[in-house]
Amino acid sequence: MSLIRWNNQDEVFPSLSSFFDDFWGRDFVSGVQTGTTVPAVNITESTEAFDIEVAAPGLKKEDFKINLENGMLTISSEKSEEKESEEKKVTRKEFSFSRFQRSFTLPESVQADNINASYKEGVLKIKLPKKEEAKKQPPKQIEIK
């Protein structure tokens, strides 16, 4: 349970929406359950490609699935661990389960057949090369006849 902060000291009761925001947390109210983590994503564009970087430390490249279907790129991961320790006739088992999924609609300018991905030092990198016609062309001088 969390403490409730009132924005206006003159009000005896907080508004209903602020009550739910403070009690459940904004993530729960917006549809994402509290405790669920979604990795941070950077998307950059160059003249040659779009680059997606997903911060996902502690995972291995085998933990990821990247799918492309109908122009939608979906990055997901599912990982479970089971740890068991025995100390002085006491046995303890701990389970850990984490998963996430992020989806991106790709522009038509992406060469879907040439998408590649790599994972190094906690960062998943996905390169989405652009089609030749989508690449920025240098200015062309038109001759006047």
N, C-alpha and C positions, 0 to 999 in steps of 0.2 A: 504494500500500500504506500502511496506517496502523499506528501503533504500538498495541500491545495493553497495556491496563492491567489488572492483576489486582486484584481487590477484597480478597483475603485474601493477605497476604504469605507465610503459612505454606504455601500450596498451591504445588506445583511446576508444575502445569499448570492453566490456566483451564478452567472448565467448557465443554462443547461449545457450549452456547447463547451464552455470553458471547463465546466465540471468534468465532462467526459474526457476532454483533452488532457486535463491534469491527472485524472485518475488512471486512465488506460494508457496514456501516452499518445502522441500524435500519430505514430506509426500504426498502432492498432486501429485507430479510428479510420485512417485512410485505406485500410485493407491489407496492410502488411503486418503480420503478427510480430509483437515485441520479441526480441531475441533472435529473429531471423536476420542474417547479415547478407547483404548484397555487395559484392566487391565493387570498388571504385573503378570507373572506366574513363579513359582518355581517348578521344577521337580527333585525329588531325588529318588535314588534307594537304597534299602537295600536288604538283603538276602531274605527277606520275601515278599516284595512288591515294587511297584512304588508308590510314593506319589506326587500328584499335589496340589499345593496351589495357589489359585487365589485371588489377593488383590482386593476386591470389596466393599469398605466401603460405607455405606449409603443405601445399598440394604437389602432386607429381603430374607429369604430362598425361599419364594413364588415367588420371581422375577426371579428365575433361572429355566432353563430347561437343563437337561443333557440327551443326547440321545446316544445310541450305535447302530450303523448300519454298517454291513460289516467290522468290525474291526476299524471303525472310531468313536472316542469319540468326541462329539460336546457339548460344553458348551455355552449356550446363555442366554441373559437376555434382557428383554424389560420392560421399566418402563415409565409411563407417569403420570404427575401431573398437576393439574389445581388449581391455587390459585386465590382467589378473595378478594379484600379489598375495603372497602368504607370509604372514608375520606372526610368530608366537601363537600358533593354532587358530589364528583368525584369517579367514579368507575373504577377500574383497574383490568384486568384479565391477568394472566401470565400463559403460558403453558410451560411445560418442558417435553422433550421427550429424552430418552437415550436408546441405545441398543448396544450390542456387540455380537460377536460370535467368538469362538476359536475352532479349530478342531485339533485333534491329532490322528495319526495312531498308533494303539496299537500293540505291539509285540505279536507274537503268544504265548508267555510264560505267558500271563495274563489270569487268571480265570475270564472270562467275567460274569459268573453267580454270582460272589461274590463281585462285585464292590460296594462300599458304599461311601456316601458323607455326609458331615455335614457343617454347616455354623455357625460361632461364631466370634463375635467381628470384623466383616468386612473381614473375610478370609473364602473362600469356600475351604474345604479340600476334596479331592477325593482319596480314597485308592484303588489301583489296585493290588490285591493279585496275586502272581505268582503261577503257577502250580507246583506241587510237583517235577516233573522231571526237572523243570527249576531252582529250588533252589540250591544254591551252597552246595555241599556235602562235609563233612570233608574228609581229606585224608584217604585212606584205605590201610592198610598194606596187601600186597599179600604174601601168604605163598609159599615158594619154596619147591617143592616135589622132 
